[in-house]
Amino acid sequence: MRVLIMTAVAPERDAVQRGLGHDSRFEFALAGVGLAAAAVNGAMVLAETAVPYDLVVIAGIAGGFPGQAEIGSLVVASEIIAADLGVELLDGFSSLDDLGFGSTRISVAADLAERLTAALTAAGLDARTAPVLTVATATGTAATAALLAERVPGAAAEAMEGFGIATAAALRGVPVIEIRAISNAVGPRDRDAWRIGDALKALEAASSVLAEVL
């Protein structure tokens, strides 16, 4: 099996590498921050390889929706959704799906996602499977958090790269999963309450389990 791991930034990559150890099945690439950079870099990496990848793993830290994913927990995506890709109308928001211009949702390798979540839980980690949102602008108010939670019921995490990488993988026919470790709550930005170090440790632990599941 040949697996591509994509993270936004180097500290996330390093945490995953520590968890996986020296496992030749896994290769790494940085996506950059944001949907556009992630889509371009994902497409370039997937196009440049002579031997196709069997799986793309999107990994990193993220915000968690209160009541769905608490700080320090793990979310394995059940679906990857570009939550703010669409148009704002006088009577609300319409997604690309609503407009008939495309889709804001990408399916994951569902069986693998469920097996991974079960294995994480069995290993004593706080993990769940739920929708993971990709946004262009990180949420900074309670009002926006509430709108997103209403728009995608059950959404557990918010990040900025997943949909871009997943789009590149889908175009190449490569299955994808997304793993997010929660560093902060989605809503009003309180940097003093963020626990990035704890989230990176959770990501490292999750990566060790991933190696066993695959």
N, C-alpha and C positions, 0 to 999 in steps of 0.2 A: 504494500500500500504506500502511496505517495501522497502526502498531505501538506497543503500550504496553510501556514498560520499567518494571518494578517492582523496587526495591531496598529493603532493610530500612531503611537509614540514609543520610543525606546524603553522607558521603564516598564511598560506593559509587556513588551517583547521579552525583556530580561526576566520578568516574573514567570512567564510561560516557559521559557527555556530552563529555568531552575526546576520547575515542576516536572518537565519532560525528561530532563537529564540528557545523556548522550544517546539519543534515539534517531537513527538514520532515516526513519520514515518521514520525519518532519523537516520542512524548510520554512524559512521566515522571510517576510517582507513588511516594510512599513507602509501604511496606507496614507499617512498624513492626517491632518485634522479636517473634518468636514466631508460632506457627501461628495462634492465635486472631486476633490483630491483623491478620495478613496476609490471612486469609480474609475478615474483615469489610471491610477497606480495599479489597481486590481486588474484592469484590462490589459495593461502593459505586461505585467508579470505573467498572466495567464497566456498571453499571445506569444511571449518570447520563449517559452519552454518547448523543448523538442519532444519531451515525454509528457503526456497529459497528466494532470493531477487527478486523483481519485476523490478528493474532498478538499473543500476550503473551510477553514475554521476562522471565524471572526472572533477575536477575543479582546477584552479590555475592561476598564472600569466604566461605571455609568451612574446616573442618578436613578434612584428607586422611588416609585410612587408610594407614599405613605399608606399603610394598610395592605399593600401588595408585596413589597420587597423592602425589608429593613436594611439599614446600613450594616455592612459586613456579610450579607447574604449573597447568594448566587442565583442568577436567572439564566436559564437555557431557553432560547427563543422557540416558541411554538410557531411563530410567524414573524417576519421582518416587515415593518410597515413604515413608509414615509409619511409621517402623520401630518405634516404641514405643507405637503406638495399639492397645490390646487389653487383655488381663487377664493378671495374673501368677498362675499356679497352682502347686501344690506340686511338680508334675513339670515345670515350665517355663513358657514364655510362649505364649499363644494370641492371634493377631491377630484383627481384626474379620473377616477372610476365613475364618479357621478356625471362628469362632463363628457365621458366617452372618449377621452384622449389617451387612455392607457391605464395602467394599474399601479397602485401605490403599495401593493402587497406581494411579497415573494415567499413562496413556501420553503420550508427547511426539510432536511432529511429527518422526517418525523420519527421513524423508528429509532434512529440513533439518538435523537434528542431525548426521547423518553428513556432509553436505556442509560444514557449518561446521567440524567436527573436521578434515576433510581440508584445508580452507583454512587453518586455524590451523597445522596441521603444515607445510603448504607454505610458510607465512610464517616458519618457523623457531621456532615456539612449541611448548613441550612440552604436548601436549594429547591427551586420550583421551576416548572415549565410554564411560560406565559408569553404573550406578545411583547416584543421589544420594539420600541419606536425609534426611528431615525428622524432627527429634526435639524433644520438649518440653523436655528437659533436656540441655544440652550434656555430652558425655561427659568424665569427669574421671579415669577409672581404666583401667588396662590390662584389667581383668576385663570391664568394660562394653564396651570396644572389641572385645574378642574375641567377646563374645556377639553384638554387632551384626554383626560380620563373618561369624559362623557363620549368623546368621539370614538375612542377605542376601548370599549368595556373590557376590564381585566388586564389592561396594559400594566406591566410591572416595572419596566425600565425604560430609560431614555438615554440615547447616545447620539453620535453625529456621523457615523461612518457605515453602519451595517447595510443600509439599503444600497449604497453605492457599490460596495464590494459584492454584495449578493447579486446585483444587476449584472456586473461583469461576469460572475460565475455562471449565472443563468444563460447568458449569451453563448458561453462556451460549453454548456451542458454539464457543468460540474456541480454536484450536490454541495450544499452549504449548511453549516450550523453556526449559531452565534452564542457565545458565552459571555456574560457580563457579571462582574463583581461590583456590588453597590458601595459607593464611596460617600454618597450624600443623598439627601432627600430632594425629590423634584418639587420645586416651589420657590419661595423666597430664598435668595442666595445668602447663606451664612457660612462664609469660608472657615470660621472658627469651629464649626460643627462638622466639617468634612473630615473623613478618616481615610485618606488615600493610602496610607501605609497598611492599614488593616485590609483594605480592598485588594491591594496587590498581594498580600499574603493569602487571601482567599483565592485569588486567581492562580497563584502558584499551586495551592493545594488542589484546586480543580483540575489543573493541567496534569498533575500526577495521576489523578483518576482517569482522565481522558486517555492517557497512554495505555492504561489497563483495559479500558473499554474497547479501544480499537485493536 
